[in-house]
Structures are given as structure tokens and as C-alpha cells.
Amino acid sequence: MDEELRSLTERLRAEASGPAALDRLLAIEDPDALAAVLTEPGQPLWARELAAFRLGLAGDRRAFESLVLLLNHRDPPRCAGAAYALARLGDPRTARAAAALATNELRVAYALHPVRLLVELRAPEAVPALITTLRRRLRPHDPYRRVALACVEGLGELGDARAEPVLNEALAHPALAEAAVHALARIPRQRRAPGPRVPGQR
């Protein structure tokens, strides 16, 4: 069993109506039966989460919508599990959805795992979304420092020169300064090619 699936199962045992119900869901091998759990009315959240997670690990894109909803859940462990499964799902819509969640100011309290997922995916949407999210977090008295720090660290990991201006701004914030220094150090310095020589110029 995948280690993350094992951890998820242990967490959900406390929510399940009984160990037998959870074990029955774990025993299902048919992807169609797992997908049915996502759409059948009356299914509890723990069952939908487990079914979506297993389908995600199997690369079954029917899990996409459920996993995106869980990625933006108020419960951090659900967000983390959804991010793990989405990173392995291989759905081309994932990066766009994660970028939309990371930059949604109405849901910024739950943006941490979408930000981390974007970094892991290294998709074209990642750098612009992290820059946007971090710039908003540099406002005075912003309470979402963990999100800001994840953006700084992620931009350093991605190593894109477009992040230099916002990372330089982050240097002025004590809670982010050290991470910003490390992030800037990871961005390759590009040498500029010499321009055309002007006649008479030494």
C-alpha cells in the first residue's frame, strides 16, 4: 500500500461509520465502482475522499473534480491528500485549477497546498500564479505568512528570473527575508550579450 494511502486510511478510520465500511471500500478494485462512490447521493465525505484518492493514484481522471474540491477544503490534511493525488493524476487541467485556487483572494486561507502543488507540477501557470499570490501577501499586516513563505520558497525552487522583482520586495519583510535571500540565490544569473559597438566608442 502506498504510504500516503496508508496515512489517509488511518485518518479516515476515525470518520468512517465503522472499520468494516472503510475496509469494504479499500477492497474495491473496480475503478467504475470507485467512481460511482463519487457520484452516488448520500455518500459520506470520507468515502468520497478515499475513492477520489485511490482513483487519482491510478491516473483515473474521473477523480479530478472531487480532488480539486478537496484541495480547497478547510481541513489541511484533506488538502494535502488531494494535492498528493492530483500530482500523480496526470490531468492537464490540474495546474490551471491549482493556479485559480492559489490566486483566489476569497479562499487565500486555503491556498497553501495549491501553491505547493503548483511548485511540484512545474507547469507554465506556476510562476505567474506564485508571483501574484506573493505580491498580495506583501501588504502591511497580511495574516497569511505561511502562504507567502510557500510562495517565496516555491519561486526559489522554480528558479525563474521573472520572480526576482517580487522576491526583492519580500526582502523587506522580516518573516520572509531569509527565505527570499535563498530563493534569489537559486535563480541563475544570465549574462547579457554585449550590444553592438558604436563607432568611436572605446
N, C-alpha and C positions, 0 to 999 in steps of 0.2 A: 504494500500500500504506500502511495506517495506520502511523504512526511507531512506535507501541508494538509492533505486529506485526513490523515490520522489526527492532526491537531484540530481540524474543523469538526470531525466526528466527536471528539471528546467534549468540545464546547457545546455542540448541539444536543448531547445526551441530556443536559440539564433542561433543555427546552422541549424535547420530544415528549409526547404523551406517554411514552414508556419505551424501555430499551428494545422491546420486540418490534415496535413500529419503525424505529430507526434501523434496526438490523434488516428488516424486510426491504427497506429502501436501498440499503447498501448491497443487498444480494441481487438486486435487479441488474441484469447485464444488457437487456434490450434497450438500445438508445431511444426507440419510439416510446417505450413505456416510461422512460425517464422524462422525455419531452412532454408526455401527457401530464406529468405532475405539474409542469409549469403553467398549463392552461386549464386544468380541471378546477372548477369552482370549489371553494371550501378547503383547499389545501393550506395547511399552516405555513408560516414563513420559513420555519426551519426546514421543512420538506422541500420547498421551492429552492431554498439556498443550496441544499445538498445536491439536488438534482441538477441545478444550473452549474454548480462547481464541477461535478463529475462530467457533465457534457462538455464544459469548457476545456477540461484537461484532455478530453478525447477529440477536441477540434471540431465539435458539432456546433455549427453556427446558430442553431435554434436556441442556444443559451444566451445569445448576445443581449437581447433586450433585458432579460432578467438580471444578468450580471451588471449591466450599466446602471440599473436601478439600485442594486446593492452597492455599487461603487460610490454612490452618493447618499448612502444611509447614515443616519445619525450615530449608529453604533460602529466605532472604529474597527473592531475585529471583522465585522461583515465587509466593510470597505476593503480591508487588507486581503481578505479571502477572494473577493471579487476581482481585485487588481491582479492577484496571482493567476487566477483562472483566465482573465482577459489577455494577459501577456502571453499565454500559451494557446489561446483560441485560434489565432491567426486570421481574425476577421479584419478586412481592410477598413471597416468603419470605426474600429476601436480608437485610433488616435484622434480622429475628429470628435468623437464623443467625449473622450478624456479632456481634450482641449476646451470643449464647450463647458464642461463641469469645472475645470480649473479656473476659467475666466469669468464664471458666473458670480457676480458680487452678492447676489441674494443667497448663495449657498457656499460662500467662502469658508465658513466654519468647517465644511466637509471637503475642502479642496486638497488636503494633504496627500491622500492616496492617488487621486487623479494626477497630481503633479509628479509623484514618484513613478507612476505608470508611464507617463509621457517620457520621462528620462530613460526608463528601461526600454521602451519601444524605439527610441531614437528616430522617430518619424519626422517628416518635414514640419508638422504642426508644433513640434515640441518647443523649439527655441522661441518662436513668436509668442506662444501662449505663456511660457515661463517669464519672458520679459514683461508682458502685460501684467501678469499677476504680481510679480515682484514690484514693479513700479507703483502699483496701487498700495502695496504694503509699506511703502516708504513714507506714507503720510504720517504726520505727527499723531502720536498716541494710538496707532493701529494695534489692535489686540492680537492679531493673528501672526505672531512671531514664528511659530513652528512652520507655518506655510511659507513665510518669507525665507526662512533658513533652508527649507527644502528646495526652494527656487534657486537660491544662491548656490547651494551645493550641486544641484542638478545642472545649472548652467556651466559650472566648472567642469563637471563630468562630460558634458556635451562638447565643450571646448570650441564654441563658435564665437568668432570675433564680433558678431552683432551684439553680443551681451556685454561688451566692455563698458559702454556708457552707463548702463543701469547698475552694473557691478561697482563702478567707480562711485556712483551715488550711494550705494549701500555701505561704502567705507565710512561714511559719516554717521552711521548708526552703530552704537557700541555693541548691540546684541548680534550684529551681522558682520562687523568689521573683520574679525579674524577669518571667518569663512570666506568673505569676499576677497581677501588677500590671497588665500589658497586657490580660489576659483580663477582669479585673474592670472595667477601663475601657471595655470593649466591651459590657458589659451595660447596657441602657438603665435609667436611674433613673426609677422610676414615682412620680409624685406621688400621695400619698394624698388621697382626697377628704375634706373636713372633716366631722367627725362631727356628730351633732345637737347643737344648742346647749342647754345645761342652763339652765333659768330661774334668773336671779340671777347667772349666771356671766359674767364680763367677758372 
